[in-house]
């Protein structure tokens, strides 16, 4: 089905997030006989959208393609232009705003979802954000925002494969962090120890990501 960006934006049903700075527009739009989510990096500040928008949209689309048909990951529907991604609409709420989920079942399903993703060679790398981990209307986990995702490397690249395993560990540890926010009674003693004693390498990786993020915001947006 044709996915023209102007037509999609004209059919906006709800603005989920207004763009600006390094943040894209996120819109719920009409698409065919149903609805879809349009994520448009063109909504960022002009310099950021022009220089980094195509790269971020490509990274997200690349992961969504690899994870097509994995329950809990929105299906990629189209690429309206180089800076936008059209994906499946799954009715869901952010983790911290969900209404009384069955947390034990939810976190068990979230761990299974991550294992399915990792087995397909994709690490999310930002699961710890409650805005990226959603609870569907049926109480199931939904993961969104794959711009920071990392893919597994080939067998010829042992360093890349080691880094991928490291980021998979970051994903799994993020589940413990989310538990501690919404259902602290589910955090086991060994999990609490992992949260309190973050490995130096994990700290270095996270610090590096924050430095890169802040630098790009300062260089290419009007505000941090």
DOLO-825816 format. One record per residue: residue number from 1; x, z, y of N, C-alpha, C in turn; residue in one letter. Coordinates in Angstrom, 2 decimals. Example, Ala and Ser with C-alpha at 12.3 -4.5 7.8 and 13.67 -1.06 7.14 Angstrom:
# residues 2
PT    i      n_u      n_w      n_v     ca_u     ca_w     ca_v      c_u      c_w      c_v  aa
PT    1    13.19     7.80    -5.69    12.30     7.80    -4.50    13.20     7.80    -3.30   A
PT    2    12.85     7.08    -2.25    13.67     7.14    -1.06    12.90     7.87     0.03   S
This chain:
# residues 224
PT    i      n_u      n_w      n_v     ca_u     ca_w     ca_v      c_u      c_w      c_v  aa
PT    1     0.85     0.00    -1.20     0.00     0.00     0.00     0.88     0.00     1.25   X
PT    2     0.49    -0.80     2.23     1.27    -0.88     3.46     1.23     0.45     4.20   X
PT    3     2.39     0.87     4.70     2.49     2.14     5.42     3.15     1.89     6.76   X
PT    4     2.36     1.43     7.72     2.86     1.16     9.06     2.92     2.46     9.86   X
PT    5     4.07     2.73    10.48     4.27     4.01    11.14     3.25     4.24    12.25   X
PT    6     3.02     3.24    13.10     2.08     3.41    14.20     0.67     3.66    13.68   X
PT    7     0.28     2.95    12.63    -1.05     3.13    12.05    -1.19     4.53    11.46   X
PT    8    -0.15     4.97    10.77    -0.19     6.31    10.18    -0.31     7.38    11.25   X
PT    9     0.48     7.25    12.31     0.44     8.25    13.38    -0.91     8.23    14.10   X
PT   10    -1.49     7.06    14.23    -2.81     6.96    14.87    -3.88     7.64    14.01   X
PT   11    -3.63     7.73    12.72    -4.59     8.37    11.82    -4.27     9.82    11.53   X
PT   12    -3.60    10.48    12.46    -3.23    11.89    12.26    -4.47    12.77    12.15   X
PT   13    -4.50    13.58    11.11    -5.59    14.52    10.89    -5.23    15.92    11.37   X
PT   14    -3.93    16.25    11.29    -3.48    17.57    11.70    -1.99    17.52    12.00   X
PT   15    -1.60    18.14    13.09    -0.18    18.27    13.41     0.30    19.58    12.79   X
PT   16     1.12    19.46    11.76     1.65    20.64    11.09     2.85    21.21    11.83   X
PT   17     3.61    20.32    12.48     4.74    20.77    13.28     5.10    19.69    14.29   X
PT   18     5.17    20.08    15.55     5.64    19.16    16.57     7.16    19.09    16.54   X
PT   19     7.69    17.88    16.67     9.13    17.71    16.66     9.76    18.13    17.98   X
PT   20    11.08    18.12    17.98    11.84    18.51    19.16    13.14    19.13    18.74   X
PT   21    14.21    18.89    19.49    15.51    19.38    19.06    15.91    18.67    17.79   X
PT   22    16.22    19.45    16.75    16.57    18.86    15.45    15.40    18.88    14.48   X
PT   23    14.21    19.18    14.98    13.03    19.30    14.12    12.18    18.03    14.17   X
PT   24    11.83    17.49    13.02    11.00    16.28    12.98     9.53    16.60    13.20   X
PT   25     8.75    15.58    13.52     7.31    15.71    13.48     6.87    15.80    12.02   X
PT   26     5.94    16.68    11.73     5.33    16.75    10.39     3.82    16.68    10.59   X
PT   27     3.22    15.62    10.06     1.81    15.34    10.30     1.06    15.16     8.99   X
PT   28    -0.16    15.64     8.95    -1.06    15.31     7.85    -1.87    14.10     8.31   X
PT   29    -1.79    13.02     7.56    -2.38    11.76     8.00    -3.30    11.19     6.92   X
PT   30    -4.19    10.31     7.35    -4.99     9.58     6.39    -4.15     8.47     5.76   X
PT   31    -4.35     8.27     4.46    -3.59     7.24     3.76    -4.44     6.72     2.62   X
PT   32    -4.86     5.47     2.70    -5.76     4.92     1.70    -7.07     5.68     1.70   X
PT   33    -7.48     6.13     0.53    -8.71     6.91     0.41    -8.46     8.41     0.47   X
PT   34    -7.21     8.79     0.73    -6.89    10.21     0.74    -6.04    10.61     1.92   X
PT   35    -5.15    11.56     1.69    -4.30    12.10     2.75    -2.85    12.12     2.28   X
PT   36    -1.95    12.20     3.24    -0.52    12.24     2.93     0.18    13.03     4.03   X
PT   37     1.44    13.35     3.80     2.27    14.02     4.80     3.30    13.02     5.32   X
PT   38     3.32    12.88     6.63     4.30    12.03     7.30     5.35    12.93     7.96   X
PT   39     6.58    12.76     7.55     7.69    13.49     8.17     8.53    12.48     8.92   X
PT   40     8.54    12.60    10.25     9.15    11.58    11.10    10.30    12.18    11.91   X
PT   41    11.53    11.83    11.52    12.70    12.29    12.27    12.76    11.69    13.66   X
PT   42    11.95    10.67    13.93    11.86    10.12    15.27    11.29    11.09    16.27   X
PT   43    10.71    12.20    15.79    10.19    13.23    16.69    11.24    14.18    17.19   X
PT   44    12.47    14.09    16.67    13.56    14.93    17.17    14.01    14.43    18.55   X
PT   45    14.90    15.18    19.20    15.48    14.70    20.45    16.11    13.33    20.22   X
PT   46    16.14    12.50    21.27    16.49    11.09    21.11    17.83    10.86    20.43   X
PT   47    18.87    11.56    20.89    20.21    11.33    20.32    20.25    11.74    18.86   X
PT   48    19.64    12.88    18.54    19.60    13.35    17.16    18.84    12.37    16.29   X
PT   49    17.67    11.92    16.77    16.85    10.99    16.00    17.58     9.67    15.75   X
PT   50    18.27     9.19    16.76    18.95     7.90    16.64    20.15     7.96    15.70   X
PT   51    20.95     9.03    15.82    22.20     9.09    15.07    22.07     9.74    13.70   X
PT   52    21.25    10.77    13.59    21.15    11.51    12.34    19.81    11.32    11.62   X
PT   53    18.79    10.89    12.35    17.47    10.72    11.75    17.46     9.85    10.51   X
PT   54    18.07     8.65    10.55    18.07     7.80     9.34    18.76     8.45     8.15   X
PT   55    19.85     9.17     8.41    20.57     9.84     7.32    19.72    10.93     6.69   X
PT   56    19.06    11.75     7.51    18.26    12.85     6.98    17.05    12.32     6.20   X
PT   57    16.41    11.29     6.73    15.26    10.70     6.02    15.70    10.09     4.70   X
PT   58    16.86     9.43     4.70    17.38     8.83     3.47    17.69     9.91     2.43   X
PT   59    18.31    11.01     2.88    18.64    12.09     1.94    17.38    12.66     1.30   X
PT   60    16.34    12.87     2.11    15.11    13.43     1.56    14.46    12.45     0.58   X
PT   61    14.36    11.18     0.98    13.74    10.19     0.12    14.50    10.04    -1.20   X
PT   62    15.82    10.10    -1.13    16.64     9.97    -2.33    16.31    11.06    -3.34   X
PT   63    16.18    12.30    -2.87    15.86    13.40    -3.78    14.43    13.29    -4.30   X
PT   64    13.49    12.93    -3.44    12.10    12.79    -3.88    11.97    11.71    -4.96   X
PT   65    12.73    10.63    -4.81    12.69     9.57    -5.83    13.17    10.11    -7.17   X
PT   66    14.25    10.86    -7.15    14.81    11.39    -8.40    13.87    12.40    -9.03   X
PT   67    13.08    13.08    -8.20    12.19    14.14    -8.69    10.75    13.67    -8.84   X
PT   68    10.53    12.36    -8.75     9.18    11.81    -8.89     8.55    12.32   -10.19   X
PT   69     7.32    12.78   -10.08     6.53    13.27   -11.21     6.93    14.67   -11.68   X
PT   70     7.82    15.34   -10.97     8.08    16.75   -11.27     6.99    17.58   -10.59   X
PT   71     6.16    18.29   -11.34     5.10    19.10   -10.71     5.69    20.13    -9.76   X
PT   72     5.12    20.19    -8.56     5.62    21.12    -7.55     6.51    20.47    -6.52   X
PT   73     6.81    19.18    -6.70     7.56    18.41    -5.71     6.68    17.26    -5.25   X
PT   74     6.42    17.12    -3.94     5.56    16.03    -3.48     6.12    14.67    -3.88   X
PT   75     5.24    13.79    -4.32     5.66    12.44    -4.69     5.99    11.63    -3.44   X
PT   76     7.02    10.82    -3.52     7.35     9.91    -2.43     6.39     8.73    -2.48   X
PT   77     5.71     8.48    -1.37     4.73     7.39    -1.31     5.28     6.15    -0.63   X
PT   78     6.07     6.32     0.44     6.57     5.16     1.19     7.63     5.59     2.18   X
PT   79     8.37     4.60     2.68     9.31     4.78     3.79     8.81     3.90     4.94   X
PT   80     7.97     4.43     5.83     7.42     3.61     6.92     8.49     2.97     7.79   X
PT   81     9.59     3.69     8.04    10.75     3.11     8.73    11.98     3.92     8.33   X
PT   82    13.11     3.63     8.94    14.36     4.25     8.50    14.43     5.74     8.80   X
PT   83    13.55     6.24     9.67    13.62     7.65    10.05    12.44     8.47     9.55   X
PT   84    11.60     7.88     8.72    10.40     8.60     8.30    10.19     8.51     6.79   X
PT   85     9.47     9.51     6.30     9.15     9.60     4.88     7.67     9.94     4.76   X
PT   86     6.97     9.21     3.92     5.56     9.50     3.64     5.48    10.04     2.24   X
PT   87     4.89    11.22     2.10     4.86    11.86     0.79     3.48    12.41     0.48   X
PT   88     3.30    12.76    -0.78     2.04    13.31    -1.27     1.65    14.57    -0.51   X
PT   89     0.37    14.70    -0.23    -0.16    15.91     0.39    -0.63    16.86    -0.71   X
PT   90    -0.03    18.04    -0.77    -0.44    19.08    -1.71    -0.93    20.26    -0.89   X
PT   91    -2.22    20.57    -0.91    -2.71    21.72    -0.13    -1.98    23.00    -0.53   X
PT   92    -1.31    23.61     0.43    -0.49    24.79     0.14    -0.23    25.55     1.42   X
PT   93     0.20    26.80     1.26     0.52    27.66     2.41     1.94    28.20     2.24   X
PT   94     2.61    28.47     3.36     3.94    29.10     3.26     3.88    30.40     2.47   X
PT   95     4.95    30.71     1.82     5.02    31.86     0.92     4.49    33.14     1.57   X
PT   96     4.92    33.39     2.81     4.57    34.66     3.46     3.14    34.68     4.01   X
PT   97     2.44    33.52     3.92     1.07    33.46     4.43     0.05    33.21     3.34   X
PT   98     0.49    33.17     2.09    -0.41    32.90     0.97    -1.31    34.12     0.72   X
PT   99    -2.51    33.84     0.22    -3.50    34.90     0.02    -3.46    35.44    -1.41   X
PT  100    -2.80    36.57    -1.60    -2.82    37.35    -2.84    -2.51    36.53    -4.09   X
PT  101    -1.37    35.87    -4.14    -1.02    35.15    -5.37    -0.69    36.12    -6.51   X
PT  102    -0.68    35.59    -7.71    -0.18    36.33    -8.87     1.34    36.17    -8.84   X
PT  103     2.01    37.11    -8.17     3.44    36.92    -7.92     4.29    36.80    -9.18   X
PT  104     4.06    37.60   -10.23     4.87    37.42   -11.44     4.76    36.00   -12.01   X
PT  105     3.53    35.47   -12.08     3.34    34.12   -12.59     3.95    33.09   -11.64   X
PT  106     3.81    33.34   -10.34     4.35    32.39    -9.35     5.86    32.28    -9.47   X
PT  107     6.55    33.41    -9.52     8.01    33.36    -9.55     8.53    32.83   -10.89   X
PT  108     7.81    33.10   -11.96     8.20    32.50   -13.25     8.09    30.98   -13.17   X
PT  109     7.01    30.50   -12.54     6.82    29.05   -12.38     7.86    28.46   -11.43   X
PT  110     8.23    29.20   -10.38     9.25    28.72    -9.45    10.59    28.57   -10.15   X
PT  111    10.94    29.51   -10.99    12.19    29.40   -11.74    12.17    28.19   -12.67   X
PT  112    11.01    27.92   -13.29    10.89    26.74   -14.16    11.00    25.45   -13.35   X
PT  113    10.41    25.46   -12.14    10.50    24.29   -11.27    11.95    24.00   -10.90   X
PT  114    12.69    25.03   -10.55    14.09    24.83   -10.19    14.90    24.31   -11.38   X
PT  115    14.62    24.83   -12.57    15.34    24.34   -13.75    15.03    22.86   -13.99   X
PT  116    13.77    22.46   -13.78    13.41    21.05   -13.94    14.15    20.18   -12.93   X
PT  117    14.25    20.66   -11.68    14.98    19.93   -10.65    16.46    19.83   -10.99   X
PT  118    17.04    20.94   -11.37    18.47    20.96   -11.67    18.79    20.05   -12.85   X
PT  119    17.87    19.99   -13.82    18.11    19.13   -14.98    18.08    17.66   -14.59   X
PT  120    17.44    17.35   -13.47    17.43    15.97   -12.96    18.54    15.74   -11.94   X
PT  121    19.39    16.74   -11.77    20.56    16.55   -10.91    20.31    16.77    -9.44   X
PT  122    19.34    17.61    -9.08    19.06    17.90    -7.67    19.03    19.41    -7.45   X
PT  123    19.83    19.88    -6.50    19.75    21.27    -6.03    19.15    21.25    -4.63   X
PT  124    18.19    22.11    -4.38    17.46    22.10    -3.10    18.32    22.61    -1.95   X
PT  125    18.97    23.75    -2.13    19.91    24.35    -1.18    19.27    25.08     0.00   X
PT  126    17.94    25.11     0.09    17.30    25.88     1.16    15.99    26.49     0.67   X
PT  127    15.99    26.94    -0.58    14.80    27.57    -1.16    14.48    28.88    -0.46   X
PT  128    15.49    29.55     0.07    15.28    30.88     0.64    14.39    30.86     1.88   X
PT  129    14.18    29.72     2.49    13.29    29.64     3.65    11.84    29.71     3.19   X
PT  130    11.06    30.70     3.65     9.65    30.78     3.26     8.84    29.58     3.69   X
PT  131     9.33    28.81     4.66     8.61    27.60     5.09     8.84    26.44     4.13   X
PT  132     9.85    26.53     3.29    10.14    25.46     2.33     9.57    25.75     0.95   X
PT  133     9.28    27.00     0.69     8.69    27.40    -0.59     7.23    27.76    -0.33   X
PT  134     6.33    26.94    -0.86     4.91    27.08    -0.58     4.15    27.53    -1.82   X
PT  135     2.94    28.05    -1.58     2.03    28.42    -2.66     0.83    27.49    -2.57   X
PT  136     0.59    26.72    -3.62    -0.53    25.78    -3.61    -1.85    26.52    -3.72   X
PT  137    -2.94    25.77    -3.52    -4.27    26.38    -3.61    -4.57    26.89    -5.02   X
PT  138    -3.81    26.41    -5.99    -3.99    26.89    -7.37    -2.99    27.98    -7.73   X
PT  139    -2.19    28.42    -6.74    -1.24    29.49    -6.97     0.10    29.07    -7.53   X
PT  140     0.36    27.76    -7.55     1.61    27.24    -8.10     2.64    27.02    -7.00   X
PT  141     3.94    27.05    -7.33     4.97    26.82    -6.32     5.08    25.35    -5.95   X
PT  142     5.35    25.12    -4.67     5.61    23.77    -4.16     6.86    23.85    -3.28   X
PT  143     7.81    22.97    -3.51     9.03    22.94    -2.71     9.02    21.71    -1.81   X
PT  144     9.35    21.92    -0.54     9.40    20.82     0.43    10.71    20.90     1.20   X
PT  145    10.97    19.86     2.00    12.15    19.77     2.87    13.44    19.66     2.06   X
PT  146    13.74    18.44     1.63    14.91    18.19     0.79    16.07    17.58     1.58   X
PT  147    16.09    17.74     2.90    17.17    17.11     3.67    18.52    17.75     3.39   X
PT  148    18.54    18.99     2.94    19.81    19.67     2.65    20.18    19.58     1.17   X
PT  149    19.40    18.86     0.38    19.61    18.84    -1.07    20.94    18.19    -1.44   X
PT  150    21.43    18.58    -2.61    22.70    18.09    -3.14    22.47    17.54    -4.53   X
PT  151    23.13    16.41    -4.85    22.99    15.79    -6.16    24.21    16.06    -7.02   X
PT  152    23.98    16.07    -8.33    25.07    16.24    -9.28    26.00    15.04    -9.21   X
PT  153    27.26    15.27    -9.47    28.25    14.19    -9.47    28.43    13.66   -10.89   X
PT  154    29.10    12.52   -11.02    29.36    11.95   -12.32    30.44    12.72   -13.07   X
PT  155    30.59    12.41   -14.35    31.56    13.12   -15.18    33.00    12.90   -14.68   X
PT  156    33.17    11.83   -13.89    34.50    11.53   -13.36    34.86    12.41   -12.16   X
PT  157    33.91    13.24   -11.72    34.12    14.05   -10.52    33.91    15.53   -10.84   X
PT  158    34.88    16.18   -11.47    34.69    17.59   -11.86    34.47    18.52   -10.67   X
PT  159    35.10    18.23    -9.52    34.88    19.07    -8.34    33.43    18.96    -7.88   X
PT  160    32.91    17.74    -7.84    31.53    17.55    -7.44    30.56    18.23    -8.38   X
PT  161    30.85    18.19    -9.67    29.98    18.85   -10.65    30.06    20.37   -10.51   X
PT  162    31.24    20.89   -10.20    31.39    22.32    -9.98    30.61    22.77    -8.75   X
PT  163    30.69    21.97    -7.69    29.94    22.30    -6.48    28.44    22.26    -6.74   X
PT  164    28.00    21.28    -7.51    26.58    21.20    -7.83    26.12    22.46    -8.57   X
PT  165    26.90    22.91    -9.54    26.53    24.13   -10.26    26.50    25.33    -9.31   X
PT  166    27.40    25.33    -8.34    27.41    26.41    -7.35    26.11    26.41    -6.55   X
PT  167    25.67    25.23    -6.11    24.44    25.15    -5.32    23.20    25.46    -6.17   X
PT  168    23.25    25.14    -7.46    22.16    25.55    -8.34    22.07    27.07    -8.38   X
PT  169    23.23    27.74    -8.40    23.24    29.19    -8.35    22.67    29.72    -7.05   X
PT  170    22.94    29.03    -5.95    22.37    29.41    -4.66    20.85    29.32    -4.72   X
PT  171    20.32    28.26    -5.34    18.86    28.13    -5.50    18.28    29.31    -6.27   X
PT  172    18.94    29.63    -7.39    18.40    30.71    -8.22    18.46    32.06    -7.49   X
PT  173    19.52    32.27    -6.75    19.64    33.52    -6.00    18.59    33.58    -4.88   X
PT  174    18.22    32.42    -4.34    17.20    32.38    -3.29    15.86    32.89    -3.81   X
PT  175    15.59    32.67    -5.08    14.35    33.17    -5.67    14.31    34.70    -5.59   X
PT  176    15.45    35.33    -5.86    15.52    36.80    -5.77    15.27    37.24    -4.33   X
PT  177    15.85    36.51    -3.38    15.64    36.85    -1.97    14.16    36.76    -1.60   X
PT  178    13.48    35.72    -2.06    12.06    35.57    -1.76    11.25    36.68    -2.42   X
PT  179    11.60    37.03    -3.63    10.93    38.16    -4.29    11.04    39.42    -3.44   X
PT  180    12.24    39.66    -2.91    12.47    40.89    -2.14    11.62    40.91    -0.87   X
PT  181    11.18    39.75    -0.40    10.36    39.67     0.81     8.89    39.94     0.51   X
PT  182     8.35    39.28    -0.53     6.90    39.33    -0.76     6.50    40.23    -1.93   X
PT  183     7.41    40.47    -2.87     7.07    41.29    -4.04     8.31    42.07    -4.49   X
PT  184     8.79    43.00    -3.66    10.04    43.70    -3.97    10.00    44.48    -5.28   X
PT  185     8.80    44.81    -5.73     8.69    45.55    -6.99     9.11    44.70    -8.20   X
PT  186     9.20    43.38    -8.01     9.59    42.49    -9.11    11.10    42.31    -9.21   X
PT  187    11.85    42.81    -8.23    13.30    42.62    -8.22    13.94    43.61    -9.19   X
PT  188    14.56    43.05   -10.24    15.23    43.90   -11.24    16.52    44.47   -10.66   X
PT  189    17.05    45.48   -11.32    18.24    46.15   -10.81    19.43    45.19   -10.73   X
PT  190    19.62    44.36   -11.75    20.75    43.43   -11.71    20.57    42.38   -10.62   X
PT  191    19.29    42.04   -10.32    19.04    41.10    -9.24    19.32    41.74    -7.89   X
PT  192    18.97    42.99    -7.76    19.25    43.71    -6.52    20.76    43.79    -6.27   X
PT  193    21.50    43.97    -7.35    22.96    44.01    -7.23    23.49    42.67    -6.72   X
PT  194    22.92    41.56    -7.22    23.35    40.23    -6.76    23.09    40.04    -5.27   X
PT  195    21.96    40.56    -4.80    21.64    40.43    -3.38    22.59    41.26    -2.52   X
PT  196    22.94    42.43    -3.00    23.76    43.34    -2.20    25.25    42.99    -2.25   X
PT  197    25.66    42.22    -3.26    27.07    41.89    -3.41    27.22    40.37    -3.52   X
PT  198    27.07    39.73    -2.38    27.16    38.27    -2.34    28.61    37.84    -2.58   X
PT  199    28.79    36.88    -3.47    30.14    36.38    -3.79    30.77    35.77    -2.55   X
PT  200    32.09    35.98    -2.35    32.78    35.42    -1.18    32.58    33.92    -1.04   X
PT  201    32.58    33.20    -2.17    32.43    31.75    -2.11    31.04    31.37    -1.62   X
PT  202    30.02    32.10    -2.06    28.66    31.84    -1.58    28.57    32.09    -0.08   X
PT  203    29.22    33.16     0.38    29.21    33.45     1.82    29.89    32.34     2.59   X
PT  204    30.99    31.83     2.06    31.72    30.77     2.74    30.90    29.49     2.82   X
PT  205    30.23    29.15     1.73    29.40    27.94     1.71    28.26    28.06     2.72   X
PT  206    27.60    29.21     2.73    26.49    29.40     3.67    26.99    29.37     5.12   X
PT  207    28.14    30.02     5.38    28.69    30.03     6.73    29.05    28.61     7.19   X
PT  208    29.61    27.83     6.29    29.97    26.44     6.62    28.72    25.64     6.98   X
PT  209    27.64    25.82     6.19    26.41    25.11     6.49    25.83    25.48     7.84   X
PT  210    25.90    26.76     8.19    25.39    27.21     9.49    26.21    26.62    10.62   X
PT  211    27.54    26.58    10.46    28.41    26.00    11.50    28.08    24.53    11.72   X
PT  212    27.92    23.77    10.64    27.59    22.35    10.76    26.24    22.17    11.43   X
PT  213    25.26    22.96    11.02    23.92    22.86    11.61    23.95    23.14    13.10   X
PT  214    24.61    24.23    13.49    24.65    24.60    14.91    25.42    23.57    15.73   X
PT  215    26.50    23.02    15.15    27.28    22.03    15.88    26.48    20.77    16.15   X
PT  216    25.72    20.30    15.15    24.94    19.09    15.35    23.82    19.32    16.37   X
PT  217    23.25    20.51    16.37    22.21    20.81    17.36    22.78    20.80    18.78   X
PT  218    23.96    21.40    18.94    24.56    21.45    20.27    24.96    20.06    20.76   X
PT  219    25.44    19.23    19.84    25.91    17.90    20.22    24.78    16.93    20.50   X
PT  220    23.70    17.00    19.71    22.71    15.93    19.73    21.32    16.34    20.18   X
PT  221    21.12    17.60    20.57    19.82    18.01    21.07    19.97    18.72    22.40   X
PT  222    18.85    18.89    23.06    18.86    19.54    24.38    18.85    21.05    24.26   X
PT  223    18.48    21.55    23.08    18.43    23.01    22.90    18.81    23.33    21.48   X
PT  224    19.32    24.54    21.26    19.73    25.00    19.95    18.57    25.73    19.28   X
